[in-house]
């Protein structure tokens, strides 16, 4: 049996929040599978977001093209309905109304998350801003993008989250944001299934994003040097691993059978057989069960 190296050739994807981290990994791997990928976010070569990080949507789009797809960068603030509507008008015009894959990966909440204080000691405005940034942006994007998938009566919506169980994530506003994204997948799945469109949530394990690598003072080339600071880091995964999980879902002709579920890289690699860039298959849930559950409790059943 031959394996199609470009199973998404001819498909069109939109990765909202594709500047860096998991969004970048997803965009590049969709491109590697042959897709045309619109990469959006607030950090562009001409104007950076308030995060002031060096990664740009143009860089991601370039990596999509280098991987074998076609990357198209469109600077978009997904908290502004007018900008999202203009983006969808552009996709509609340039792709003759075709959109097959929508990935809601907008986040930007790291500097807004308070890990130290309970709700009653947190800055309310900051917490509510996190919810607007991490949840409202997804709703706005789906509101304008979904009609394209519904019209074609096929496609996949992916909501990127952190964790796929009901376990508390350590900070109230952070937990609300990540849990709400899962519920967005559930709700969209219910409304989209009659139209042949699937919607799922997906989580990586311990993700080696650009910011995480910086936190450990390492690069992807020498990332294992960070294990001395945190042994759990040895079981981390690259954004490409998450991207390959999403690409596998998008290429699955039976993906509608998974609609409404909260999925994880550590479960999907077992089904689809993809690997991380070094050939490994990280399984953070297995690591947790063996090494962390006694101290922190079990992860729980997937939602």
BELTATA-V286271 format. One record per pair of residues at least 12 apart in sequence whose C-alpha atoms are under 10 Angstrom apart, sorted by the first residue. I is the first residue (numbers start at 1). J is the second residue. Records with the same first field share a line. If there is no record, write none. Layout:
I: J ; J
This chain:
4: 33 ; 251
5: 32 ; 33 ; 34
6: 30 ; 31 ; 32 ; 33 ; 34 ; 35 ; 68 ; 69 ; 251
7: 30 ; 32 ; 33 ; 34 ; 35 ; 247 ; 248 ; 250 ; 251 ; 252
8: 30 ; 31 ; 32 ; 33 ; 34 ; 35 ; 36 ; 69 ; 100 ; 247 ; 248 ; 250 ; 251 ; 252
9: 30 ; 31 ; 32 ; 33 ; 34 ; 35 ; 36 ; 68 ; 69 ; 251
10: 33 ; 34 ; 35 ; 36 ; 69 ; 98 ; 100
11: 30 ; 31 ; 33 ; 34 ; 35 ; 36 ; 37 ; 69 ; 95 ; 98 ; 99 ; 100 ; 101 ; 155 ; 250 ; 251
12: 30 ; 31 ; 34 ; 35 ; 36 ; 37 ; 38 ; 69 ; 70 ; 91 ; 95 ; 97 ; 98 ; 99 ; 100 ; 101 ; 102 ; 155
13: 27 ; 30 ; 31 ; 35 ; 36 ; 37 ; 38 ; 39 ; 71 ; 91 ; 98 ; 99 ; 100 ; 101 ; 102 ; 103 ; 155 ; 156 ; 157 ; 250
14: 27 ; 30 ; 35 ; 36 ; 37 ; 38 ; 39 ; 40 ; 71 ; 72 ; 87 ; 88 ; 91 ; 99 ; 100 ; 101 ; 102 ; 103 ; 104 ; 141 ; 145 ; 157
15: 27 ; 28 ; 30 ; 37 ; 38 ; 39 ; 40 ; 41 ; 73 ; 101 ; 102 ; 103 ; 104 ; 105 ; 106 ; 158
16: 38 ; 39 ; 40 ; 41 ; 42 ; 74 ; 75 ; 76 ; 77 ; 78 ; 84 ; 102 ; 103 ; 104 ; 105 ; 106 ; 107 ; 137 ; 138 ; 141 ; 142
17: 39 ; 40 ; 41 ; 42 ; 43 ; 57 ; 75 ; 76 ; 77 ; 78 ; 103 ; 104 ; 105 ; 106 ; 107 ; 108 ; 137 ; 138
18: 37 ; 38 ; 39 ; 40 ; 41 ; 42 ; 43 ; 55 ; 56 ; 57 ; 58 ; 59 ; 60 ; 61 ; 73 ; 103 ; 104 ; 105 ; 106 ; 107
19: 39 ; 40 ; 41 ; 42 ; 43 ; 44 ; 53 ; 54 ; 55 ; 56 ; 57 ; 58 ; 59 ; 60 ; 61 ; 73 ; 75 ; 105 ; 106
20: 41 ; 43 ; 53 ; 54 ; 55 ; 56 ; 57 ; 59 ; 60 ; 105 ; 209 ; 210 ; 211 ; 239
21: 55 ; 105 ; 107 ; 207 ; 208 ; 209 ; 210 ; 211 ; 212 ; 238 ; 239 ; 240 ; 242
22: 105 ; 106 ; 107 ; 160 ; 161 ; 203 ; 204 ; 207 ; 208 ; 209 ; 210 ; 238 ; 239 ; 240 ; 241 ; 242 ; 243
23: 39 ; 40 ; 41 ; 60 ; 103 ; 104 ; 105 ; 106 ; 107 ; 160 ; 209 ; 239 ; 240 ; 242 ; 243
24: 39 ; 40 ; 55 ; 56 ; 57 ; 59 ; 60 ; 61 ; 63 ; 64 ; 105 ; 209 ; 239 ; 240 ; 242 ; 243
25: 60 ; 63 ; 64 ; 209 ; 238 ; 239 ; 240 ; 241 ; 242 ; 243 ; 244 ; 246
26: 64 ; 103 ; 105 ; 160 ; 239 ; 240 ; 241 ; 242 ; 243 ; 244 ; 245 ; 246 ; 247
27: 39 ; 40 ; 60 ; 61 ; 63 ; 64 ; 67 ; 69 ; 71 ; 103 ; 239 ; 240 ; 243 ; 244 ; 246 ; 247
28: 60 ; 61 ; 62 ; 63 ; 64 ; 65 ; 66 ; 67 ; 68 ; 69 ; 70 ; 71 ; 239 ; 240 ; 243 ; 244 ; 247
29: 63 ; 64 ; 67 ; 68 ; 69 ; 239 ; 240 ; 241 ; 242 ; 243 ; 244 ; 245 ; 246 ; 247 ; 248
30: 64 ; 67 ; 68 ; 69 ; 70 ; 71 ; 101 ; 240 ; 243 ; 244 ; 245 ; 246 ; 247 ; 248 ; 250 ; 251
31: 61 ; 63 ; 64 ; 65 ; 66 ; 67 ; 68 ; 69 ; 70 ; 71 ; 243 ; 247
32: 63 ; 64 ; 65 ; 66 ; 67 ; 68 ; 69 ; 70 ; 243 ; 244 ; 247
33: 64 ; 67 ; 68 ; 69 ; 244 ; 247 ; 248 ; 250 ; 251
34: 64 ; 65 ; 67 ; 68 ; 69 ; 70 ; 247
35: 64 ; 65 ; 68 ; 69 ; 70 ; 71 ; 100 ; 101 ; 247
36: 61 ; 64 ; 65 ; 68 ; 69 ; 70 ; 71 ; 72 ; 95 ; 99 ; 100
37: 60 ; 61 ; 64 ; 65 ; 69 ; 70 ; 71 ; 72 ; 73 ; 99 ; 101 ; 102
38: 57 ; 60 ; 61 ; 64 ; 70 ; 71 ; 72 ; 73 ; 74 ; 87 ; 91 ; 99 ; 102
39: 56 ; 57 ; 58 ; 59 ; 60 ; 61 ; 62 ; 64 ; 71 ; 72 ; 73 ; 74 ; 75 ; 76 ; 103
40: 56 ; 57 ; 58 ; 60 ; 61 ; 72 ; 73 ; 74 ; 75 ; 76 ; 77 ; 78 ; 84 ; 87 ; 105 ; 106
41: 56 ; 57 ; 58 ; 73 ; 74 ; 75 ; 76 ; 77 ; 78 ; 105 ; 106 ; 107 ; 108
42: 56 ; 57 ; 74 ; 75 ; 76 ; 77 ; 78 ; 106 ; 108
43: 55 ; 56 ; 57 ; 58 ; 74 ; 75 ; 76 ; 77
44: 56 ; 57 ; 58 ; 59 ; 73 ; 74 ; 75 ; 76
45: 57 ; 58 ; 59 ; 75
46: 58 ; 75
47: 75
48: 75
49: 77 ; 108
50: 108
51: 108 ; 109 ; 110 ; 111
53: 210 ; 211
54: 210
55: 210
56: 73 ; 75
57: 71 ; 72 ; 73 ; 74 ; 75 ; 76
58: 71 ; 72 ; 73 ; 74 ; 75
59: 71 ; 73
60: 72 ; 73
61: 73 ; 74
72: 91
74: 87 ; 90 ; 91
75: 87
77: 106 ; 133 ; 137
78: 104 ; 106 ; 133 ; 134 ; 136 ; 137 ; 138 ; 139 ; 140 ; 141
79: 106 ; 132 ; 133 ; 134 ; 135 ; 136 ; 137 ; 138 ; 139 ; 140 ; 141
80: 136 ; 137 ; 140 ; 141
81: 137 ; 139 ; 140 ; 141 ; 143 ; 144
82: 140 ; 144
83: 141
84: 137 ; 140 ; 141 ; 142 ; 143 ; 144 ; 145
85: 140 ; 141 ; 143 ; 144 ; 145
86: 144
87: 141 ; 144 ; 145
88: 141 ; 144 ; 145 ; 146 ; 147 ; 148
89: 144 ; 145
91: 145 ; 148
92: 145 ; 148
97: 147 ; 148 ; 149 ; 151 ; 152
98: 148 ; 149 ; 151 ; 152
99: 145 ; 146 ; 147 ; 148 ; 149 ; 150 ; 151 ; 152 ; 154 ; 155 ; 156
100: 146 ; 148 ; 149 ; 150 ; 152 ; 153 ; 154 ; 155 ; 156 ; 157 ; 197 ; 250
101: 145 ; 146 ; 148 ; 149 ; 154 ; 155 ; 156 ; 157 ; 158 ; 197 ; 198 ; 199 ; 246 ; 247 ; 250
102: 141 ; 142 ; 145 ; 146 ; 149 ; 155 ; 156 ; 157 ; 158 ; 159 ; 199 ; 250
103: 138 ; 141 ; 142 ; 156 ; 157 ; 158 ; 159 ; 160 ; 199 ; 200 ; 201 ; 246
104: 134 ; 135 ; 137 ; 138 ; 139 ; 141 ; 142 ; 157 ; 158 ; 159 ; 160 ; 161 ; 181 ; 185 ; 201
105: 134 ; 135 ; 137 ; 138 ; 158 ; 159 ; 160 ; 161 ; 181
106: 133 ; 134 ; 135 ; 136 ; 137 ; 138 ; 141 ; 159 ; 160 ; 161
107: 130 ; 131 ; 132 ; 133 ; 134 ; 135 ; 137 ; 138 ; 160 ; 161 ; 177 ; 178
108: 130 ; 133 ; 134
109: 126 ; 127 ; 129 ; 130 ; 131 ; 132 ; 133 ; 134 ; 173 ; 174 ; 177
110: 130 ; 174 ; 211
111: 126 ; 130
112: 125 ; 126 ; 127 ; 128 ; 129 ; 130 ; 131 ; 133 ; 173 ; 174
113: 126 ; 127 ; 130 ; 171 ; 172 ; 173 ; 174 ; 175
114: 126 ; 127 ; 170 ; 171 ; 172 ; 173 ; 174
115: 169 ; 170 ; 171 ; 172 ; 173 ; 174
116: 170 ; 171
117: 170 ; 171 ; 172
118: 170 ; 171 ; 172 ; 173
119: 171 ; 172 ; 173
122: 172 ; 173
124: 173
126: 173
127: 172 ; 173 ; 174 ; 176 ; 177
128: 173 ; 177
129: 173
130: 173 ; 174 ; 176 ; 177
131: 173 ; 174 ; 175 ; 176 ; 177 ; 178 ; 180
132: 177
133: 177
134: 161 ; 174 ; 176 ; 177 ; 178 ; 180 ; 181
135: 176 ; 177 ; 178 ; 179 ; 180 ; 181 ; 184
136: 177 ; 180 ; 181
138: 159 ; 160 ; 181 ; 184
139: 181 ; 184 ; 188
142: 157 ; 184 ; 188
145: 157
146: 188 ; 192 ; 197
149: 192 ; 195 ; 196 ; 197 ; 198
150: 192 ; 193 ; 194 ; 195 ; 196 ; 197
151: 195 ; 196 ; 197
152: 195 ; 196 ; 197
153: 192 ; 193 ; 194 ; 195 ; 196 ; 197 ; 198
154: 192 ; 193 ; 195 ; 196 ; 197 ; 198 ; 256
155: 192 ; 195 ; 196 ; 197 ; 198 ; 199 ; 250 ; 251 ; 253 ; 255 ; 256
156: 189 ; 192 ; 196 ; 197 ; 198 ; 199 ; 200 ; 246 ; 249 ; 250 ; 251 ; 255 ; 256 ; 259
157: 185 ; 188 ; 189 ; 192 ; 197 ; 198 ; 199 ; 200 ; 201 ; 250 ; 259
158: 181 ; 182 ; 184 ; 185 ; 198 ; 199 ; 200 ; 201 ; 202 ; 246 ; 249 ; 250 ; 259 ; 262
159: 178 ; 181 ; 182 ; 183 ; 184 ; 185 ; 186 ; 188 ; 199 ; 200 ; 201 ; 202 ; 203 ; 262 ; 263
160: 178 ; 181 ; 182 ; 185 ; 200 ; 201 ; 202 ; 203 ; 204 ; 242 ; 246 ; 262 ; 263 ; 264
161: 177 ; 178 ; 179 ; 180 ; 181 ; 182 ; 201 ; 202 ; 203 ; 204 ; 262 ; 263 ; 264
162: 174 ; 175 ; 177 ; 178 ; 179 ; 181 ; 182 ; 201 ; 202 ; 203 ; 204 ; 205 ; 206 ; 207 ; 264
163: 175 ; 178 ; 179 ; 182 ; 201 ; 202 ; 203 ; 204 ; 205 ; 262 ; 263 ; 264 ; 285 ; 299 ; 302 ; 303
164: 178 ; 179 ; 182 ; 201 ; 202 ; 203 ; 204 ; 261 ; 262 ; 263 ; 264 ; 299 ; 300 ; 301 ; 302 ; 303
165: 179 ; 182 ; 262 ; 263 ; 298 ; 299 ; 300 ; 301 ; 302 ; 303
166: 179 ; 299 ; 300 ; 301 ; 302 ; 303
167: 179 ; 297 ; 298 ; 299 ; 300 ; 301 ; 302 ; 303
168: 299
178: 201 ; 203
179: 201 ; 303
181: 200 ; 201 ; 202 ; 262
182: 199 ; 200 ; 201 ; 202 ; 203 ; 260 ; 261 ; 262 ; 263 ; 303
183: 200 ; 201 ; 260 ; 261 ; 262 ; 303
184: 199 ; 200 ; 201 ; 260
185: 198 ; 199 ; 200 ; 201 ; 202 ; 259 ; 260 ; 261 ; 262
186: 198 ; 199 ; 200 ; 201 ; 259 ; 260 ; 261 ; 262 ; 303
187: 199 ; 200 ; 260
188: 200 ; 259 ; 260
189: 256 ; 258 ; 259 ; 260 ; 261
190: 259 ; 260
192: 259 ; 260
193: 256 ; 257 ; 259 ; 260
196: 256
197: 255 ; 256 ; 259
198: 250 ; 254 ; 255 ; 256 ; 257 ; 258 ; 259 ; 260 ; 261
199: 255 ; 256 ; 258 ; 259 ; 260 ; 261 ; 262
200: 246 ; 249 ; 255 ; 256 ; 258 ; 259 ; 260 ; 261 ; 262 ; 263
201: 259 ; 260 ; 261 ; 262 ; 263 ; 264 ; 303
202: 242 ; 245 ; 246 ; 261 ; 262 ; 263 ; 264 ; 265 ; 268
203: 242 ; 245 ; 262 ; 263 ; 264 ; 265 ; 266
204: 236 ; 237 ; 238 ; 239 ; 241 ; 242 ; 243 ; 245 ; 263 ; 264 ; 265 ; 266 ; 282 ; 283 ; 284
205: 235 ; 236 ; 237 ; 238 ; 239 ; 241 ; 242 ; 264 ; 265 ; 266 ; 282 ; 283 ; 284 ; 285
206: 232 ; 233 ; 234 ; 235 ; 236 ; 237 ; 238 ; 239 ; 282 ; 283 ; 284 ; 285
207: 233 ; 235 ; 236 ; 237 ; 238 ; 239 ; 240 ; 241 ; 242 ; 284
208: 220 ; 223 ; 233 ; 235 ; 236 ; 237 ; 238 ; 239 ; 240
209: 236 ; 237 ; 238 ; 239 ; 240
210: 238 ; 239
212: 233
213: 226
216: 228 ; 229 ; 230 ; 233
220: 238
223: 236
224: 236
232: 284 ; 287 ; 288 ; 291 ; 292
233: 284
234: 282 ; 284 ; 287
235: 281 ; 282 ; 283 ; 284 ; 285 ; 286 ; 287 ; 288
236: 282 ; 283 ; 284
237: 265 ; 275 ; 276 ; 277 ; 278 ; 280 ; 281 ; 282 ; 283 ; 284
238: 276 ; 277 ; 278 ; 282
239: 276 ; 277
240: 275 ; 276 ; 277
241: 265 ; 266 ; 269 ; 274 ; 275 ; 276 ; 277 ; 278 ; 280 ; 281 ; 282
242: 264 ; 265 ; 266 ; 268 ; 269 ; 274 ; 275 ; 276
243: 265 ; 276
244: 265 ; 268 ; 269 ; 272 ; 273 ; 274 ; 275 ; 276 ; 277
245: 263 ; 264 ; 265 ; 266 ; 267 ; 268 ; 269 ; 271 ; 272 ; 273 ; 274 ; 275 ; 276
246: 264 ; 265 ; 268
247: 274
248: 268 ; 269 ; 271 ; 272 ; 273 ; 274
249: 268 ; 272
252: 272
260: 303
261: 302 ; 303
262: 302 ; 303
263: 302 ; 303
264: 283 ; 284 ; 285 ; 302
265: 281 ; 282 ; 283 ; 284 ; 285
266: 281 ; 282 ; 283 ; 284 ; 285 ; 286
267: 283 ; 284 ; 285 ; 286
268: 283
269: 281 ; 282 ; 283
270: 283
285: 298 ; 299 ; 300
